[in-house]
């Protein structure tokens, strides 16, 4: 560890010294400050001056970028305009034979030149270099580009002639174009006929035709298969959602079940009698419409049905815990089962602890559900904010037109 610390400290110190020396030597040398390159921005240096007073005084010195001499700048502009780089020509050999788009850049970094382009015929080529040569003849058309080259000294204007030709076609493209022209001519000559007769032979070759396959029906089939798969997963998704809601409801109702059981046992009832009392109250309230279906009390009713059918109490409580599948219910079932087997004397006190823990858990769940509800409200709030922004900003934009 110490070796690594020493190495890191030494490396950082060496890098600091190199950077400090480099900055000092590159920017300031004796009584001179190095300027930035051609076309770069002005730089402000903070320099400490000795000699004005007894101590060094800091001053701010603006240093503009380096400029070329007028004759040198004019010569560079002319040479650059005369020998345009391949970056502009792209796939074209020269401006005397333009068959594809040009790249009319607005800035040339190597020489710090700013470029402005204008075209003599915007129907042939625009100021971005897009060439419209699909409909011109093989003789081509001539036009010009006006190029204005700027630097930090001045500017020069150049008129550059260019010759635009139709795109270079392969043998296949030429055959397709010739066949298309023949079909266009036939279509124009037979506009009164019901059917357009396509050439059966062209340049000595026999032709046959078929429509390009329409894959929209395949798309419908794929969509149908996708929907079918989604329907296959729908039952699983719904079942998972149903199980999730059931578990949440069971957790929320656990405190009520445990507290009622505690109250009935405190009133002198046996565990079985208390269980039957809870099931009876639930069914009575459900029949009278005073309460809704509860998954926890449905399990309580199932325990009573098991007891009435002759299942041992210990087994009935064990089944109750397994059906609920949650830790609090399994713990409650375990307490009741142990009470049945060994006769726990402090069952009431254990139930009190369970009730206290259950109410605390219920408060935490209620808090979490409240936070989730607040998060779900964020999307509608953002949508409303967007609508309000559009209502406020749209009239301001429309007022400009």
C-alpha positions as a printed NumPy array, in Angstrom:
array([[  0.   ,   0.   ,   0.   ],
       [  2.85 ,   2.414,   0.871],
       [  4.587,   1.678,  -2.43 ],
       [  1.421,   2.439,  -4.356],
       [  0.98 ,   5.694,  -2.467],
       [  4.566,   6.724,  -3.176],
       [  4.187,   5.866,  -6.882],
       [  0.924,   7.861,  -7.167],
       [  2.445,  10.873,  -5.393],
       [  5.585,  10.77 ,  -7.553],
       [  3.586,  10.439, -10.781],
       [  1.264,  13.325,  -9.924],
       [  4.224,  15.503,  -8.933],
       [  6.065,  14.739, -12.193],
       [  2.974,  15.497, -14.292],
       [  2.434,  18.768, -12.401],
       [  6.026,  19.867, -12.996],
       [  5.891,  18.996, -16.716],
       [  2.583,  20.823, -17.244],
       [  3.774,  23.856, -15.282],
       [  7.049,  24.082, -17.211],
       [  5.256,  23.519, -20.522],
       [  2.703,  26.245, -19.863],
       [  5.383,  28.67 , -18.756],
       [  7.662,  28.002, -21.725],
       [  4.934,  27.852, -24.351],
       [  3.09 ,  31.038, -23.384],
       [  5.734,  33.362, -21.924],
       [  9.359,  33.573, -22.966],
       [ 11.428,  36.332, -21.381],
       [  9.573,  39.547, -22.302],
       [  7.312,  38.091, -25.02 ],
       [  3.972,  36.277, -25.037],
       [  3.213,  33.766, -27.753],
       [  0.121,  34.55 , -29.842],
       [ -2.496,  31.937, -30.713],
       [ -2.694,  30.558, -34.241],
       [ -4.378,  32.047, -37.27 ],
       [ -8.133,  32.51 , -36.87 ],
       [ -8.201,  31.562, -33.195],
       [ -9.821,  33.619, -30.463],
       [ -8.21 ,  36.298, -28.341],
       [ -6.623,  34.983, -25.127],
       [ -6.342,  36.806, -21.813],
       [ -3.218,  36.108, -19.776],
       [ -2.726,  36.939, -16.103],
       [  0.888,  38.033, -15.776],
       [  2.879,  38.999, -12.669],
       [  5.   ,  42.102, -13.342],
       [  8.146,  42.804, -11.351],
       [  9.792,  46.22 , -11.187],
       [  6.819,  48.537, -10.932],
       [  6.737,  48.22 ,  -7.183],
       [  8.627,  46.404,  -4.505],
       [  6.445,  43.332,  -4.969],
       [  5.042,  41.658,  -8.063],
       [  1.807,  43.137,  -9.45 ],
       [ -0.727,  41.024, -11.391],
       [ -2.149,  42.484, -14.62 ],
       [ -4.503,  41.169, -17.304],
       [ -3.059,  41.233, -20.836],
       [ -5.289,  40.523, -23.885],
       [ -3.351,  38.859, -26.732],
       [ -5.1  ,  38.723, -30.094],
       [ -4.563,  35.868, -32.527],
       [ -1.874,  36.053, -35.163],
       [ -2.747,  37.714, -38.481],
       [ -1.283,  37.112, -41.879],
       [  0.186,  39.883, -43.94 ],
       [ -2.157,  41.242, -46.579],
       [ -0.207,  39.874, -49.554],
       [  0.254,  36.463, -47.91 ],
       [ -3.439,  36.242, -46.96 ],
       [ -4.533,  37.145, -50.518],
       [ -2.144,  34.583, -51.999],
       [ -3.452,  31.822, -49.685],
       [ -7.073,  32.642, -50.55 ],
       [ -6.353,  32.567, -54.28 ],
       [ -4.385,  29.317, -54.121],
       [ -7.052,  27.651, -52.063],
       [ -9.877,  28.744, -54.423],
       [ -7.879,  27.588, -57.442],
       [ -7.077,  24.162, -55.997],
       [-10.199,  23.108, -54.173],
       [ -9.56 ,  20.159, -51.824],
       [-11.031,  16.725, -52.413],
       [-13.235,  17.353, -49.373],
       [-15.356,  19.639, -51.593],
       [-15.235,  17.577, -54.778],
       [-16.052,  14.319, -52.987],
       [-16.657,  11.688, -55.704],
       [-16.305,  14.145, -58.602],
       [-13.027,  14.353, -60.488],
       [-13.256,  18.13 , -61.019],
       [-15.728,  20.987, -61.261],
       [-15.678,  20.587, -65.045],
       [-17.53 ,  17.292, -64.664],
       [-19.917,  17.273, -61.717],
       [-22.162,  14.209, -61.56 ],
       [-22.853,  13.94 , -57.813],
       [-23.275,  16.242, -54.822],
       [-20.539,  18.619, -53.729],
       [-19.607,  19.354, -50.131],
       [-19.663,  23.154, -49.977],
       [-18.146,  23.55 , -46.534],
       [-18.451,  26.79 , -44.584],
       [-15.108,  26.632, -42.782],
       [-11.68 ,  25.237, -43.593],
       [ -9.798,  24.519, -40.367],
       [ -6.299,  24.021, -41.721],
       [ -6.031,  27.599, -43.018],
       [ -8.68 ,  29.21 , -40.773],
       [-10.792,  30.26 , -43.766],
       [-14.483,  31.065, -43.649],
       [-16.392,  30.261, -46.851],
       [-19.627,  31.579, -48.358],
       [-21.169,  30.012, -51.484],
       [-23.749,  31.278, -53.971],
       [-25.014,  29.468, -57.063],
       [-25.852,  30.727, -60.5  ],
       [-28.749,  28.287, -60.984],
       [-30.448,  26.964, -57.861],
       [-32.408,  24.467, -59.997],
       [-29.143,  22.711, -60.832],
       [-27.223,  23.072, -57.557],
       [-28.016,  24.77 , -54.254],
       [-25.71 ,  26.587, -51.845],
       [-25.154,  23.381, -49.841],
       [-23.855,  21.464, -52.868],
       [-26.938,  19.35 , -53.579],
       [-26.984,  18.58 , -57.32 ],
       [-30.26 ,  18.166, -59.249],
       [-29.125,  16.421, -62.424],
       [-31.666,  13.65 , -62.945],
       [-33.467,  15.265, -65.873],
       [-30.653,  16.967, -67.798],
       [-29.269,  15.661, -71.069],
       [-25.946,  13.968, -71.685],
       [-24.503,  17.275, -72.945],
       [-24.905,  18.653, -69.437],
       [-25.409,  22.251, -68.332],
       [-22.951,  24.918, -67.353],
       [-23.372,  27.265, -64.412],
       [-21.143,  28.935, -61.827],
       [-20.44 ,  29.178, -58.144],
       [-19.582,  32.432, -56.404],
       [-17.158,  31.775, -53.565],
       [-16.31 ,  34.384, -50.925],
       [-13.266,  33.46 , -48.843],
       [-12.828,  35.259, -45.51 ],
       [ -9.936,  35.299, -43.078],
       [ -8.961,  37.619, -40.227],
       [ -7.414,  40.043, -42.711],
       [-10.049,  40.447, -45.406],
       [-11.919,  38.558, -48.114],
       [-11.729,  37.637, -51.784],
       [-14.544,  36.825, -54.209],
       [-14.165,  34.159, -56.929],
       [-16.475,  33.116, -59.779],
       [-15.916,  29.419, -60.428],
       [-17.456,  27.852, -63.555],
       [-18.824,  24.335, -63.17 ],
       [-20.313,  21.876, -65.649],
       [-23.046,  19.549, -64.399],
       [-23.737,  16.259, -66.168],
       [-26.334,  13.568, -65.489],
       [-25.319,  10.926, -62.948],
       [-22.963,   8.203, -64.071],
       [-25.133,   5.176, -64.807],
       [-24.158,   1.544, -64.932],
       [-25.18 ,  -0.653, -67.873],
       [-28.142,  -1.929, -65.88 ],
       [-29.243,   1.606, -64.982],
       [-29.025,   2.648, -68.625],
       [-31.185,  -0.298, -69.704],
       [-33.75 ,   0.47 , -66.996],
       [-33.902,   4.129, -68.047],
       [-34.278,   3.258, -71.725],
       [-37.033,   0.729, -70.953],
       [-38.815,   3.262, -68.739],
       [-38.705,   5.847, -71.518],
       [-40.139,   3.316, -73.976],
       [-42.967,   2.439, -71.561],
       [-43.69 ,   6.151, -70.965],
       [-43.941,   6.724, -74.7  ],
       [-46.266,   3.724, -75.134],
       [-48.39 ,   4.884, -72.213],
       [-48.809,   8.333, -73.771],
       [-49.734,   6.855, -77.187],
       [-52.331,   4.431, -75.788],
       [-54.087,   6.563, -73.157],
       [-57.478,   5.758, -74.729],
       [-56.98 ,   2.007, -74.401],
       [-58.099,   0.   , -71.349],
       [-54.798,  -1.873, -71.047],
       [-51.219,  -0.686, -71.33 ],
       [-49.289,  -3.25 , -73.355],
       [-45.778,  -3.663, -71.961],
       [-42.9  ,  -4.474, -74.356],
       [-42.453,  -8.204, -74.755],
       [-38.973,  -7.768, -76.186],
       [-36.329,  -5.103, -75.647],
       [-32.891,  -4.878, -77.248],
       [-33.155,  -8.459, -78.404],
       [-34.112,  -9.829, -75.023],
       [-37.506, -11.335, -74.138],
       [-39.15 ,  -9.744, -71.135],
       [-41.673, -10.942, -68.577],
       [-43.287,  -8.973, -65.755],
       [-44.715,  -9.541, -62.295],
       [-45.844,  -7.18 , -59.586],
       [-43.612,  -6.701, -56.591],
       [-44.991,  -8.804, -53.7  ],
       [-47.104,  -6.898, -51.221],
       [-45.882,  -7.851, -47.766],
       [-48.572,  -5.91 , -45.927],
       [-50.578,  -9.122, -45.56 ],
       [-47.527, -10.797, -43.997],
       [-47.32 ,  -7.898, -41.58 ],
       [-50.93 ,  -8.506, -40.622],
       [-50.111, -12.173, -40.064],
       [-47.135, -11.254, -37.881],
       [-49.233,  -8.796, -35.902],
       [-51.913, -11.425, -35.469],
       [-49.331, -13.904, -34.205],
       [-47.974, -11.293, -31.823],
       [-51.43 , -10.541, -30.483],
       [-52.017, -14.275, -30.092],
       [-48.835, -14.612, -28.046],
       [-49.835, -11.634, -25.946],
       [-53.194, -13.233, -25.272],
       [-51.338, -16.364, -24.23 ],
       [-49.409, -14.374, -21.654],
       [-52.437, -12.354, -20.618],
       [-53.721, -15.001, -18.226],
       [-50.304, -15.286, -16.594],
       [-49.999, -11.52 , -16.226],
       [-53.494, -11.238, -14.797],
       [-52.849, -14.113, -12.415],
       [-49.604, -12.52 , -11.225],
       [-51.37 ,  -9.209, -10.728],
       [-54.171, -10.963,  -8.881],
       [-51.684, -12.782,  -6.633],
       [-49.854,  -9.535,  -5.946],
       [-53.055,  -7.737,  -4.937],
       [-54.059, -10.725,  -2.792],
       [-50.747, -10.672,  -0.933],
       [-50.993,  -6.917,  -0.376],
       [-54.535,  -7.332,   0.948],
       [-53.462, -10.202,   3.209],
       [-50.676,  -8.101,   4.715],
       [-53.055,  -5.197,   5.326],
       [-55.653,  -7.485,   6.969],
       [-53.218,  -9.407,   9.154],
       [-53.312,  -6.863,  11.978],
       [-57.124,  -7.09 ,  12.115],
       [-57.144, -10.897,  12.216],
       [-54.452, -11.058,  14.916],
       [-56.08 ,  -8.361,  17.072],
       [-59.505, -10.037,  16.901],
       [-57.971, -13.357,  17.845],
       [-56.232, -11.685,  20.781],
       [-59.464, -10.048,  21.966],
       [-61.475, -13.288,  21.785],
       [-58.791, -15.246,  23.639],
       [-58.68 , -12.539,  26.259],
       [-62.457, -12.883,  26.654],
       [-62.002, -16.554,  27.657],
       [-62.688, -18.274,  24.329],
       [-60.639, -21.186,  23.114],
       [-58.64 , -20.848,  19.919],
       [-61.149, -22.939,  17.965],
       [-64.133, -20.994,  19.313],
       [-62.421, -17.695,  18.517],
       [-61.718, -18.916,  15.001],
       [-65.329, -19.953,  14.477],
       [-66.537, -16.616,  15.896],
       [-64.406, -14.666,  13.364],
       [-65.676, -16.815,  10.491],
       [-69.312, -16.357,  11.594],
       [-68.984, -12.573,  11.937],
       [-67.384, -12.38 ,   8.491],
       [-70.099, -14.424,   6.77 ],
       [-72.837, -12.448,   8.533],
       [-71.347,  -9.107,   7.514],
       [-70.803, -10.345,   3.962],
       [-74.419, -11.505,   3.667],
       [-75.708,  -8.19 ,   5.065],
       [-73.535,  -6.217,   2.659],
       [-71.591,  -4.477,   5.427],
       [-68.206,  -5.6  ,   4.158],
       [-66.483,  -6.783,   1.026],
       [-64.829, -10.093,   0.251],
       [-61.623, -10.448,   2.25 ],
       [-58.88 , -12.961,   1.306],
       [-57.725, -13.241,   4.953],
       [-61.195, -14.042,   6.301],
       [-61.818, -16.403,   3.379],
       [-58.862, -18.412,   4.683],
       [-60.339, -18.223,   8.197],
       [-63.594, -19.713,   6.833],
       [-61.602, -22.498,   5.146],
       [-59.981, -23.334,   8.498],
       [-63.44 , -23.707,  10.063],
       [-64.54 , -25.929,   7.169],
       [-61.454, -28.126,   7.722],
       [-62.215, -28.369,  11.446],
       [-65.848, -29.281,  10.786],
       [-64.76 , -31.973,   8.329],
       [-62.64 , -33.664,  11.   ],
       [-59.184, -32.272,  10.256],
       [-57.023, -31.911,  13.346],
       [-56.591, -28.379,  14.625],
       [-52.815, -28.453,  14.24 ],
       [-53.114, -29.58 ,  10.629],
       [-55.835, -27.015,   9.894],
       [-53.639, -24.174,  11.199],
       [-50.651, -25.512,   9.247],
       [-52.722, -25.537,   6.044],
       [-53.855, -21.996,   6.82 ],
       [-50.247, -20.756,   6.965],
       [-49.266, -22.561,   3.763],
       [-52.263, -21.218,   1.816],
       [-51.52 , -17.64 ,   2.846],
       [-47.838, -18.1  ,   2.018],
       [-46.71 , -15.   ,   3.936],
       [-44.325, -14.876,   6.874],
       [-46.73 , -13.236,   9.396],
       [-49.478, -15.795,   8.727],
       [-47.026, -18.699,   8.843],
       [-45.741, -17.426,  12.196],
       [-49.32 , -17.113,  13.526],
       [-50.101, -20.647,  12.361],
       [-46.93 , -21.885,  14.052],
       [-47.918, -20.223,  17.349],
       [-51.391, -21.765,  17.215],
       [-49.962, -25.161,  16.313],
       [-47.486, -25.058,  19.194],
       [-50.247, -23.932,  21.542],
       [-52.29 , -26.955,  20.471],
       [-49.39 , -29.371,  20.968],
       [-47.579, -28.008,  24.02 ],
       [-50.056, -25.532,  25.465],
       [-48.259, -22.173,  25.374],
       [-49.159, -20.226,  28.528],
       [-48.014, -16.89 ,  27.112],
       [-49.944, -17.122,  23.834],
       [-51.825, -13.89 ,  24.587],
       [-48.594, -11.983,  25.15 ],
       [-47.088, -13.374,  21.974],
       [-50.211, -12.293,  20.102],
       [-49.863,  -8.798,  21.58 ],
       [-46.367,  -8.559,  20.133],
       [-47.656,  -9.817,  16.799],
       [-50.461,  -7.238,  16.784],
       [-48.028,  -4.401,  17.574],
       [-45.651,  -5.524,  14.82 ],
       [-48.592,  -5.957,  12.414],
       [-49.89 ,  -2.436,  12.999],
       [-46.381,  -1.023,  12.485],
       [-46.048,  -2.973,   9.226],
       [-49.448,  -1.722,   8.129],
       [-48.377,   1.886,   8.692],
       [-45.251,   1.315,   6.613],
       [-47.28 ,  -0.247,   3.803],
       [-49.778,   2.62 ,   3.872],
       [-46.877,   5.085,   3.669],
       [-45.331,   3.218,   0.743],
       [-48.641,   3.045,  -1.132],
       [-49.046,   6.791,  -0.626],
       [-45.594,   7.437,  -2.089],
       [-46.374,   5.208,  -5.089],
       [-49.639,   7.056,  -5.659],
       [-47.762,  10.37 ,  -5.595],
       [-45.256,   9.04 ,  -8.131],
       [-48.046,   7.895, -10.457],
       [-49.487,  11.416, -10.386],
       [-46.266,  12.876, -11.797],
       [-47.064,  11.843, -15.386],
       [-50.478,  13.602, -15.5  ],
       [-48.892,  16.644, -13.864],
       [-46.15 ,  16.797, -16.492],
       [-48.734,  16.374, -19.266],
       [-50.767,  19.248, -17.833],
       [-47.598,  21.346, -17.568],
       [-46.812,  20.64 , -21.237],
       [-50.325,  21.658, -22.29 ],
       [-50.074,  24.888, -20.298],
       [-46.665,  25.654, -21.852],
       [-48.066,  25.114, -25.354],
       [-51.037,  27.358, -24.582],
       [-48.679,  30.093, -23.358],
       [-45.917,  29.8  , -25.972],
       [-47.97 ,  29.059, -29.115],
       [-49.642,  32.518, -29.319],
       [-46.229,  34.151, -28.91 ],
       [-44.82 ,  32.17 , -31.848],
       [-47.901,  32.735, -34.006],
       [-47.625,  36.493, -33.476],
       [-44.388,  36.483, -35.497],
       [-46.184,  35.255, -38.654]])
